[in-house]
Amino acid sequence: MSAWSKWFGILEAPPCDGAAVYRVRVEINEKPIAIRRIGEIDREGILFFGETSNLKQRIYQLQRTFETGAYGHPEIALYKKVRRRLNKRLGYTGLQYSYQMAGNGSKAHILEARYIRNYFRKFCEPPPFNSSIPRKS
């Protein structure tokens, strides 16, 4: 399993393509915003994990939803709905993503489920924009 990439601004294109798992966090001035969770504080500010068989295409969908509001990425559409409130309370917020290459789509799916389950174990709930906890596969 490869390591997570560095964090990229939401509008930056990924430098590589292929199957991957990715995570998105909320930030101010390129620093994560801590999120209070039931179990403890998530200092990384993770909003959700995702998986894809085509990283460049999925990040493009994410960017398009972020910029235009066009449907294509449901978690980013949800962020757009709460962003005004976040900005009012915290100042300007943005998003960053990082990814981990997975080899193929089915490995990406397994990794995403694993990361969501691990997040749940640590924080006693899934990331805010992941609505369910995957079953163990």
FIZALO-902057 format. One record per residue (C-alpha): residue number from 1; residue in one letter; chain; x, y, z. Coordinates in pm, whole numbers, padded with zeros to 5 digits. Layout:
N
VEXDO_k_r_c_c1_c2_c3
VEXDO_NUM_A_A_X_Y_Z
...
//
This chain:
137
VEXDO_k_r_c_c1_c2_c3
VEXDO_1_M_A_00000_00000_00000
VEXDO_2_S_A_00141_00340_-00095
VEXDO_3_A_A_00146_00643_00134
VEXDO_4_W_A_-00089_00940_00117
VEXDO_5_S_A_00017_01217_-00120
VEXDO_6_K_A_00080_01569_00000
VEXDO_7_W_A_-00228_01790_00033
VEXDO_8_F_A_-00342_01976_-00281
VEXDO_9_G_A_-00569_02278_-00305
VEXDO_10_I_A_-00913_02179_-00430
VEXDO_11_L_A_-00853_02339_-00771
VEXDO_12_E_A_-00513_02176_-00830
VEXDO_13_A_A_-00499_01886_-01074
VEXDO_14_P_A_-00353_01561_-00943
VEXDO_15_P_A_-00010_01482_-01090
VEXDO_16_C_A_-00104_01122_-01170
VEXDO_17_D_A_-00400_00911_-01274
VEXDO_18_G_A_-00543_00570_-01204
VEXDO_19_A_A_-00738_00397_-00930
VEXDO_20_A_A_-00709_00567_-00593
VEXDO_21_V_A_-00867_00642_-00260
VEXDO_22_Y_A_-00882_01011_-00168
VEXDO_23_R_A_-00969_01224_00132
VEXDO_24_V_A_-01091_01581_00151
VEXDO_25_R_A_-01048_01820_00441
VEXDO_26_V_A_-01167_02169_00525
VEXDO_27_E_A_-00897_02433_00574
VEXDO_28_I_A_-00821_02799_00637
VEXDO_29_N_A_-00494_02936_00496
VEXDO_30_E_A_-00382_02582_00405
VEXDO_31_K_A_-00417_02462_00766
VEXDO_32_P_A_-00682_02205_00860
VEXDO_33_I_A_-00978_02309_01072
VEXDO_34_A_A_-01024_02075_01367
VEXDO_35_I_A_-01368_01910_01381
VEXDO_36_R_A_-01524_01804_01711
VEXDO_37_R_A_-01633_01442_01695
VEXDO_38_I_A_-01797_01221_01957
VEXDO_39_G_A_-01478_01028_02038
VEXDO_40_E_A_-01223_01310_02013
VEXDO_41_I_A_-01127_01607_01799
VEXDO_42_D_A_-01029_01536_01438
VEXDO_43_R_A_-00735_01772_01401
VEXDO_44_E_A_-00696_01683_01032
VEXDO_45_G_A_-01045_01819_00951
VEXDO_46_I_A_-01141_01523_00730
VEXDO_47_L_A_-01483_01572_00569
VEXDO_48_F_A_-01493_01249_00370
VEXDO_49_F_A_-01309_00966_00201
VEXDO_50_G_A_-01380_00862_-00157
VEXDO_51_E_A_-01259_00608_-00411
VEXDO_52_T_A_-01225_00609_-00785
VEXDO_53_S_A_-01090_00408_-01074
VEXDO_54_N_A_-00990_00733_-01251
VEXDO_55_L_A_-00839_00992_-01014
VEXDO_56_K_A_-00806_01277_-01266
VEXDO_57_Q_A_-01167_01241_-01380
VEXDO_58_R_A_-01300_01224_-01023
VEXDO_59_I_A_-01100_01528_-00909
VEXDO_60_Y_A_-01225_01714_-01217
VEXDO_61_Q_A_-01586_01631_-01113
VEXDO_62_L_A_-01507_01748_-00762
VEXDO_63_Q_A_-01359_02074_-00894
VEXDO_64_R_A_-01652_02136_-01129
VEXDO_65_T_A_-01900_02093_-00845
VEXDO_66_F_A_-01690_02320_-00622
VEXDO_67_E_A_-01662_02597_-00884
VEXDO_68_T_A_-02000_02589_-01053
VEXDO_69_G_A_-02234_02397_-00826
VEXDO_70_A_A_-02303_02157_-01114
VEXDO_71_Y_A_-02391_01815_-00980
VEXDO_72_G_A_-02115_01559_-01013
VEXDO_73_H_A_-01982_01512_-00664
VEXDO_74_P_A_-02245_01483_-00385
VEXDO_75_E_A_-02011_01548_-00090
VEXDO_76_I_A_-01884_01870_-00248
VEXDO_77_A_A_-02244_01974_-00320
VEXDO_78_L_A_-02316_01925_00052
VEXDO_79_Y_A_-02010_02132_00145
VEXDO_80_K_A_-02135_02411_-00082
VEXDO_81_K_A_-02461_02412_00116
VEXDO_82_V_A_-02286_02453_00454
VEXDO_83_R_A_-01996_02669_00334
VEXDO_84_R_A_-02173_03002_00391
VEXDO_85_R_A_-02231_02914_00757
VEXDO_86_L_A_-01875_02791_00799
VEXDO_87_N_A_-01738_03109_00645
VEXDO_88_K_A_-01959_03324_00869
VEXDO_89_R_A_-01833_03144_01182
VEXDO_90_L_A_-01470_03080_01086
VEXDO_91_G_A_-01373_03314_00804
VEXDO_92_Y_A_-01301_03192_00450
VEXDO_93_T_A_-01281_02814_00433
VEXDO_94_G_A_-01145_02607_00150
VEXDO_95_L_A_-01088_02242_00073
VEXDO_96_Q_A_-00780_02031_00017
VEXDO_97_Y_A_-00745_01673_-00100
VEXDO_98_S_A_-00481_01405_-00087
VEXDO_99_Y_A_-00484_01061_-00244
VEXDO_100_Q_A_-00333_00718_-00227
VEXDO_101_M_A_-00289_00511_-00541
VEXDO_102_A_A_-00464_00175_-00524
VEXDO_103_G_A_-00370_-00031_-00830
VEXDO_104_N_A_-00729_-00100_-00940
VEXDO_105_G_A_-01088_00000_-00863
VEXDO_106_S_A_-01163_-00290_-00635
VEXDO_107_K_A_-00855_-00219_-00421
VEXDO_108_A_A_-00960_00147_-00404
VEXDO_109_H_A_-01305_00042_-00283
VEXDO_110_I_A_-01153_-00181_-00012
VEXDO_111_L_A_-00915_00096_00100
VEXDO_112_E_A_-01195_00352_00122
VEXDO_113_A_A_-01401_00117_00340
VEXDO_114_R_A_-01099_00051_00561
VEXDO_115_Y_A_-01026_00422_00611
VEXDO_116_I_A_-01389_00499_00698
VEXDO_117_R_A_-01400_00211_00947
VEXDO_118_N_A_-01071_00322_01105
VEXDO_119_Y_A_-01203_00677_01132
VEXDO_120_F_A_-01515_00542_01301
VEXDO_121_R_A_-01306_00342_01548
VEXDO_122_K_A_-01105_00650_01642
VEXDO_123_F_A_-01380_00914_01648
VEXDO_124_C_A_-01692_00699_01723
VEXDO_125_E_A_-01866_00819_01405
VEXDO_126_P_A_-01792_00831_01031
VEXDO_127_P_A_-01645_01145_00870
VEXDO_128_P_A_-01910_01419_00847
VEXDO_129_F_A_-01986_01375_00475
VEXDO_130_N_A_-01957_00993_00464
VEXDO_131_S_A_-02303_00886_00573
VEXDO_132_S_A_-02242_00520_00649
VEXDO_133_I_A_-01984_00279_00780
VEXDO_134_P_A_-01894_00010_00525
VEXDO_135_R_A_-01922_-00354_00625
VEXDO_136_K_A_-01598_-00541_00670
VEXDO_137_S_A_-01506_-00711_00342
//
